[in-house]
Amino acid sequence: MDAVLFDMDGVIVDTEEFWRARETEVILPAAVAEGDPTQDEIRGINYRETYDYLADNYEMALSREEFLDLYESAAVDLYESADLMPGFRTLLADLRDRGVRVAIVSSSPRTWIDRVVERFDLDVDAVLSTEDVDGPGKPAPGVYAAAAAAVGADPADCVAVEDSPNGVRAATRAGITTVAYGGDPEAVRLADRAAADPEALRAAFANVGVL
């Protein structure tokens, strides 16, 4: 394998539980007037596309601008205080020592991703937000196809690490081997391999020829 393509939230930076709580306790109750959408319906989807999905399926209580403000105000402090996921910095260093190309492939806006890369001084070859590509974001494959091209690798020679079902779907549809990280049951079911913790992720990489 030539390249590893990492999702960001819940894979590189420890923000997934924050977003789960904020969406289920604050954002969804405030945004939806009728109906009871679950966080799993929107997990891994760009927050701008999340509004479109909700508006297509539920009666909304907030305008698009008000909805986006809920996410953007939460992100201001979050990405300045969140920690890297355990073991990620060492894993990244080992991948780079072996000459493996690395990209971040996230549904988050580019400004949020850049904030994480700069704050932690992450050595990566490419950064792709779903907002950087034409067409829909995850679970559509476009952002992963673009990431493989950005690092100069054939999709068949890439491994994607994702913690959400929609992320796994996107990478799989792009022809990329997938590792479901963190134990989400649906992501595990959809992925080629699963890894519950940093040690298991290293083992998964060894099994597919990355480490």
C-alpha positions in Angstrom: 0.0 0.0 0.0 1.3 3.5 -1.0 -0.9 5.8 1.1 -3.1 6.1 4.2 -6.1 8.4 4.1 -7.3 9.4 7.5 -10.7 10.9 8.5 -10.2 13.6 11.1 -12.8 13.7 13.8 -12.6 10.6 16.0 -9.6 9.3 14.1 -6.9 12.0 14.3 -8.4 14.3 16.9 -10.6 13.4 19.8 -13.8 15.3 19.0 -16.3 12.6 18.2 -17.9 12.4 21.6 -18.2 16.2 21.7 -20.0 16.3 18.4 -22.2 13.4 19.3 -23.4 15.1 22.5 -23.7 18.5 20.8 -25.8 17.2 17.9 -28.1 15.0 20.0 -28.6 17.4 22.9 -28.5 20.8 21.3 -28.4 21.0 17.5 -31.0 18.4 16.4 -33.6 19.3 19.1 -33.2 23.0 18.2 -33.2 22.5 14.4 -36.0 20.0 13.8 -39.6 21.1 14.5 -41.2 17.7 13.9 -39.6 14.3 13.8 -36.8 12.6 15.7 -33.7 12.3 13.6 -30.8 10.3 15.1 -27.2 11.4 15.2 -26.3 8.3 13.2 -28.3 9.6 10.2 -25.9 12.5 9.8 -22.7 11.2 11.2 -19.7 11.7 8.8 -21.7 14.1 6.6 -20.6 17.7 6.0 -22.6 20.0 8.3 -23.8 22.1 5.3 -25.1 19.0 3.6 -26.6 17.9 6.9 -29.0 20.8 6.8 -30.1 19.8 3.3 -30.6 16.2 4.4 -32.7 17.3 7.4 -34.7 19.8 5.4 -35.5 17.1 2.9 -36.7 14.7 5.5 -38.1 16.8 8.4 -39.8 20.0 9.2 -37.2 22.5 10.2 -37.3 25.1 13.0 -34.2 26.9 12.0 -33.0 28.7 8.9 -30.0 27.4 7.1 -27.9 30.3 8.5 -29.0 29.7 12.1 -28.2 26.0 11.7 -24.7 26.6 10.4 -24.1 29.1 13.2 -24.7 26.3 15.8 -21.8 24.3 14.3 -19.5 27.1 13.6 -19.8 28.6 17.1 -19.1 25.2 18.6 -16.0 24.6 16.5 -14.3 27.9 17.5 -13.1 26.6 20.8 -13.3 22.9 20.2 -10.4 22.6 17.8 -8.2 24.7 20.1 -8.8 22.4 23.1 -9.3 18.9 21.7 -6.4 16.4 22.0 -4.9 14.1 19.4 -6.3 10.6 19.5 -4.1 8.3 21.6 -1.1 6.9 19.6 -1.7 9.0 16.5 1.5 11.1 16.5 3.7 8.0 16.9 1.7 6.2 14.2 2.1 9.1 11.8 5.8 9.3 12.4 6.2 5.6 11.7 4.2 5.9 8.5 6.4 8.8 7.3 9.6 6.9 8.2 8.4 4.1 5.9 7.7 6.6 3.1 4.0 6.1 3.2 2.0 9.0 1.8 -0.6 10.5 4.1 -3.7 12.6 3.6 -6.5 13.9 5.8 -10.0 13.4 4.2 -12.7 15.0 6.2 -16.3 16.3 6.0 -15.3 19.2 8.2 -14.6 22.6 6.5 -11.1 23.3 5.3 -10.6 26.0 8.0 -11.3 23.5 10.8 -8.9 20.9 9.3 -6.2 23.5 8.8 -6.5 24.5 12.4 -5.8 21.0 13.6 -2.9 20.5 11.1 -1.3 23.7 12.2 -1.9 23.3 15.9 -0.4 19.9 16.1 2.2 20.4 13.3 1.0 17.3 11.4 3.3 16.0 8.6 0.8 15.1 5.9 1.0 15.3 2.1 -2.5 16.5 1.4 -5.6 17.8 3.1 -9.1 17.3 1.5 -12.4 18.6 2.7 -15.6 17.6 1.1 -16.0 21.3 0.4 -12.9 21.1 -1.9 -14.5 18.8 -4.5 -17.3 19.2 -6.9 -20.4 17.1 -6.1 -21.7 15.7 -2.8 -19.5 14.8 0.1 -19.4 11.5 2.1 -20.9 9.0 1.6 -20.3 9.8 -2.1 -16.8 8.8 -3.2 -15.5 12.0 -4.7 -13.5 13.3 -1.8 -11.6 10.0 -1.5 -11.0 9.8 -5.2 -9.6 13.3 -5.0 -7.4 12.4 -2.0 -5.9 9.4 -3.8 -5.1 11.6 -6.8 -3.6 14.4 -4.5 -1.1 12.0 -3.1 -0.3 10.4 -6.4 -1.7 6.9 -5.5 -4.0 4.5 -7.2 -7.1 4.0 -5.0 -6.4 0.3 -4.9 -3.1 1.1 -3.3 -4.6 3.2 -0.5 -6.1 2.5 2.9 -8.7 4.7 4.5 -9.3 4.9 8.2 -12.8 6.0 9.1 -15.0 5.8 12.2 -18.4 6.5 10.6 -20.5 4.3 8.3 -20.8 7.2 5.8 -17.0 7.6 5.7 -16.5 3.9 5.1 -19.1 4.0 2.3 -17.3 6.9 0.6 -13.9 5.2 0.7 -15.3 1.8 -0.4 -17.1 3.4 -3.3 -13.8 5.0 -4.4 -12.2 1.5 -4.5 -10.1 2.0 -1.4 -9.5 -0.6 1.3 -11.2 0.5 4.6 -10.4 0.2 8.3 -13.3 1.0 10.7 -11.7 2.6 13.7 -13.3 2.8 17.1 -16.0 0.2 17.1 -19.1 1.7 15.5 -21.1 -1.5 14.6 -22.3 -0.4 11.2 -18.9 0.9 10.2 -17.3 -2.4 11.3 -19.9 -4.3 9.2 -19.2 -2.2 6.1 -15.4 -2.0 6.3 -12.7 -4.5 5.1 -11.1 -4.5 8.5 -11.8 -3.1 12.0 -9.6 -1.7 14.7 -10.9 -0.7 18.2 -7.7 0.9 19.5 -4.3 2.1 18.4 -2.7 -1.3 18.8 -5.3 -2.9 16.6 -5.0 -0.2 14.0 -1.2 -1.0 13.8 -2.1 -4.7 13.4 -4.6 -3.9 10.6 -2.0 -1.8 8.8 0.5 -4.7 9.1 -2.1 -7.1 7.6 -2.6 -4.9 4.5 1.1 -4.1 4.0 1.4 -0.6 5.4 3.6 -1.2 8.4 
